[in-house]
């Protein structure tokens, strides 16, 4: 076994190990990209739900004001009947 044969053998082993390492990194990056996409979809859904909750709060306030107006009108009608 001479130096050239040993060098070529070690070079092949080193290249194979390097590509095995690169392939592992590539797999982990694909997993990270997939998780990032999943988190972006989840964040988008949370934003939609948050807007819906804000709208529900606004609707609840509107309903409360409408009920107060109805109560005031009923009180006025009761006062009119009491005056007669």
C-alpha positions as a LaTeX table, in Angstrom:
\begin{tabular}{lrrr}
\hline
Residue & $x$ (\AA) & $y$ (\AA) & $z$ (\AA) \\
\hline
Unk1 & 0.00 & 0.00 & 0.00 \\
Unk2 & 1.51 & 3.24 & $-1.06$ \\
Unk3 & 0.76 & 6.83 & $-0.07$ \\
Unk4 & $-1.40$ & 7.59 & $-3.13$ \\
Unk5 & $-3.70$ & 4.61 & $-2.54$ \\
Unk6 & $-4.10$ & 5.53 & 1.14 \\
Unk7 & $-4.81$ & 9.15 & 0.30 \\
Unk8 & $-7.45$ & 8.23 & $-2.32$ \\
Unk9 & $-9.08$ & 5.83 & 0.13 \\
Unk10 & $-9.15$ & 8.37 & 2.94 \\
Unk11 & $-10.36$ & 11.06 & 0.55 \\
Unk12 & $-13.30$ & 8.86 & $-0.49$ \\
Unk13 & $-14.18$ & 8.10 & 3.12 \\
Unk14 & $-13.93$ & 11.79 & 4.05 \\
Unk15 & $-16.11$ & 12.81 & 1.09 \\
Unk16 & $-18.72$ & 10.18 & 2.01 \\
Unk17 & $-18.70$ & 11.35 & 5.65 \\
Unk18 & $-19.05$ & 14.97 & 4.52 \\
Unk19 & $-22.06$ & 14.19 & 2.30 \\
Unk20 & $-23.62$ & 12.11 & 5.07 \\
Unk21 & $-23.28$ & 15.15 & 7.38 \\
Unk22 & $-24.68$ & 17.51 & 4.70 \\
Unk23 & $-27.63$ & 15.15 & 4.14 \\
Unk24 & $-28.33$ & 15.17 & 7.90 \\
Unk25 & $-28.29$ & 18.97 & 7.94 \\
Unk26 & $-30.60$ & 19.09 & 4.96 \\
Unk27 & $-33.09$ & 16.80 & 6.70 \\
Unk28 & $-33.04$ & 18.92 & 9.83 \\
Unk29 & $-33.54$ & 22.10 & 7.79 \\
Unk30 & $-36.55$ & 20.55 & 6.04 \\
Unk31 & $-38.03$ & 19.65 & 9.43 \\
Unk32 & $-37.38$ & 23.17 & 10.69 \\
Unk33 & $-39.05$ & 24.67 & 7.60 \\
Unk34 & $-42.07$ & 22.40 & 8.08 \\
Unk35 & $-42.37$ & 23.42 & 11.75 \\
Unk36 & $-42.00$ & 27.08 & 10.80 \\
Unk37 & $-44.83$ & 26.74 & 8.26 \\
Unk38 & $-47.00$ & 25.00 & 10.86 \\
Unk39 & $-46.34$ & 27.78 & 13.37 \\
Unk40 & $-47.16$ & 30.45 & 10.79 \\
Unk41 & $-50.49$ & 28.76 & 10.04 \\
Unk42 & $-51.23$ & 28.49 & 13.76 \\
Unk43 & $-50.33$ & 32.15 & 14.32 \\
Unk44 & $-52.61$ & 33.18 & 11.47 \\
Unk45 & $-55.47$ & 31.20 & 13.02 \\
Unk46 & $-54.82$ & 32.81 & 16.42 \\
Unk47 & $-54.95$ & 36.25 & 14.79 \\
Unk48 & $-58.29$ & 35.38 & 13.18 \\
Unk49 & $-59.65$ & 34.13 & 16.51 \\
Unk50 & $-58.43$ & 37.27 & 18.28 \\
Unk51 & $-60.24$ & 39.48 & 15.79 \\
Unk52 & $-63.35$ & 37.40 & 16.30 \\
Unk53 & $-63.09$ & 37.85 & 20.08 \\
Unk54 & $-62.71$ & 41.61 & 19.66 \\
Unk55 & $-65.77$ & 41.67 & 17.44 \\
Unk56 & $-67.69$ & 39.61 & 20.01 \\
Unk57 & $-66.73$ & 42.10 & 22.72 \\
Unk58 & $-67.97$ & 44.96 & 20.55 \\
Unk59 & $-71.19$ & 43.08 & 19.81 \\
Unk60 & $-71.73$ & 42.45 & 23.52 \\
Unk61 & $-71.37$ & 46.17 & 24.23 \\
Unk62 & $-73.83$ & 47.01 & 21.46 \\
Unk63 & $-76.35$ & 44.53 & 22.83 \\
Unk64 & $-75.92$ & 45.97 & 26.34 \\
Unk65 & $-76.62$ & 49.49 & 25.08 \\
Unk66 & $-79.66$ & 48.28 & 23.12 \\
Unk67 & $-81.03$ & 46.55 & 26.23 \\
Unk68 & $-80.55$ & 49.72 & 28.28 \\
Unk69 & $-82.49$ & 51.72 & 25.68 \\
Unk70 & $-85.29$ & 49.14 & 25.72 \\
Unk71 & $-85.38$ & 49.26 & 29.52 \\
Unk72 & $-85.61$ & 53.06 & 29.46 \\
Unk73 & $-88.50$ & 52.92 & 26.98 \\
Unk74 & $-90.33$ & 50.35 & 29.10 \\
Unk75 & $-89.85$ & 52.57 & 32.16 \\
Unk76 & $-91.28$ & 55.54 & 30.25 \\
Unk77 & $-94.27$ & 53.47 & 29.14 \\
Unk78 & $-94.82$ & 52.34 & 32.73 \\
Unk79 & $-94.74$ & 55.97 & 33.90 \\
Unk80 & $-97.28$ & 56.96 & 31.22 \\
Unk81 & $-99.63$ & 54.18 & 32.29 \\
Unk82 & $-99.20$ & 55.16 & 35.92 \\
Unk83 & $-100.11$ & 58.78 & 35.06 \\
Unk84 & $-103.40$ & 57.75 & 33.43 \\
\hline
\end{tabular}
